[in-house]
Amino acid sequence: MYGRAQGELLDDLRYTLRVMEEGSHLGLDDQAADRVRQILLRQIATIESALARDSGRSITITGTIPSGPEE
């Protein structure tokens, strides 16, 4: 059940990121949109890592996490 909940959350985060990017940042300025994108990508990577550890298999990462400092 835990894995299913995490999988559903992962799907929701990916969908949210896709909608935000396709919706021209949903009215956010570029800086705010970038910050939201970084947060979503970080959460996606965290859940993917947890699911991969739990299942012992690899999960495809959908984006990259910027390595620069957050503002």
Contacts in CASP RR format, 6 or more apart in sequence:
PFRMAT RR
TARGET T0000
AUTHOR 0000-0000-0000
METHOD contacts of the structure
MODEL  1
MYGRAQGELLDDLRYTLRVMEEGSHLGLDDQAADRVRQILLRQIATIESA
LARDSGRSITITGTIPSGPEE
2 54 0 8 1.000
3 51 0 8 1.000
3 54 0 8 1.000
6 47 0 8 1.000
6 50 0 8 1.000
6 51 0 8 1.000
6 54 0 8 1.000
7 47 0 8 1.000
7 51 0 8 1.000
9 47 0 8 1.000
10 44 0 8 1.000
10 47 0 8 1.000
10 48 0 8 1.000
10 51 0 8 1.000
13 40 0 8 1.000
13 43 0 8 1.000
13 44 0 8 1.000
13 47 0 8 1.000
14 44 0 8 1.000
14 62 0 8 1.000
16 40 0 8 1.000
17 37 0 8 1.000
17 40 0 8 1.000
17 41 0 8 1.000
17 44 0 8 1.000
17 62 0 8 1.000
19 26 0 8 1.000
20 26 0 8 1.000
20 28 0 8 1.000
20 33 0 8 1.000
20 36 0 8 1.000
20 37 0 8 1.000
20 40 0 8 1.000
21 37 0 8 1.000
25 32 0 8 1.000
25 33 0 8 1.000
26 33 0 8 1.000
27 33 0 8 1.000
28 36 0 8 1.000
31 71 0 8 1.000
35 70 0 8 1.000
35 71 0 8 1.000
38 65 0 8 1.000
38 66 0 8 1.000
38 70 0 8 1.000
41 63 0 8 1.000
41 64 0 8 1.000
41 65 0 8 1.000
41 66 0 8 1.000
42 65 0 8 1.000
44 61 0 8 1.000
44 62 0 8 1.000
44 63 0 8 1.000
45 61 0 8 1.000
45 65 0 8 1.000
48 59 0 8 1.000
48 60 0 8 1.000
48 61 0 8 1.000
51 59 0 8 1.000
52 58 0 8 1.000
52 59 0 8 1.000
END
